[in-house]
Amino acid sequence: MIRLIFIIILAFSYSYSNTAEEEFNIANQEFNKKNYTNSVEIYSKLAEKYKSSELYFNLANSYYRLNEYGKSALWYERALLIEPNNSLVKNNYDILKGKLQDKIEELPGFPVISFFIELRDSLPSDGWAVLAFGFLFFASIGYLLYSMTIFQRWKFLIFIIMNSAIVFFLISFIYAYARYSYELNPNSAIIVVAISPLKVNSNITASITAELHIGTKVVILEEKENLFKVRLANGFEGWLEKKHLERI
């Protein structure tokens, strides 16, 4: 009976994955036919069920073709969350950024913090986890060899390698956790409306310090009723309406 249930579940899963692949191929065909509205509709439905850099990338490209730059930027960002080193996504995103109205220069950060962030974003969380597991495996092998070896010179060499593997395991584990936490909650958003007034504070009558435009990325600092306090890449801060943003 248990075996029968397992076979039914396996068959259902296989059928479901085949259906998803068929829908993805249909969406690709619609994109190639320049039916971008149709491709967006199919890709969007798939994106509700699956996480895939390729899926998000294709959805971003479809929005780009429809000149919906806010949505396009949003899905490029989501694709990069999964594959931060995907050069194709980066290249297309750079092309999109060239068409955005807001040209905001990024404020240089502290060298140590910038290095940590760049290294964290060099791999997805599962990539860091694989590295951590690999170093832990080498450390375990090193321990076995160390306990079995009787020659002091070899013991010393194995001891150095084993401890180095442990250090690199800890570093990889820390970066895996940091990247995973960032992927779960990047605390960033994209402006998805044509114009979004940036206010100096959260009061209704607060003065407007700037007007931001569609596709601009912001970091969310604080939430208050229907507003977000945000920071721009140049360090400038202010308040935006929630409905003007969509979280990455």
Number of C-alpha atoms within 10 A of each C-alpha: 6 7 8 9 10 11 12 12 12 12 12 12 12 12 12 12 12 12 12 16 13 12 17 19 15 16 27 23 15 18 20 11 11 14 16 22 15 18 26 22 14 19 24 16 13 20 14 8 9 13 13 15 21 14 20 26 26 24 30 30 27 27 22 19 16 16 13 18 26 25 24 28 31 27 25 24 25 22 25 21 23 19 20 18 14 15 11 10 23 17 11 17 22 13 10 20 16 10 12 15 13 15 10 12 10 10 11 10 10 9 9 9 10 12 12 14 14 11 12 22 22 16 19 20 25 14 16 25 21 15 18 23 15 16 23 21 16 18 23 15 13 22 17 13 16 19 11 10 12 10 9 10 10 13 18 12 12 21 18 13 16 23 15 15 21 20 16 17 24 15 15 24 21 16 25 24 16 17 26 19 12 16 18 10 11 16 15 19 22 25 27 23 19 15 13 21 17 20 22 17 17 19 10 7 9 12 13 15 14 12 13 19 20 22 27 25 27 23 19 19 14 12 14 11 8 10 19 21 22 23 18 18 16 11 15 10 20 19 26 27 18 17 13 19 24 16 17 21
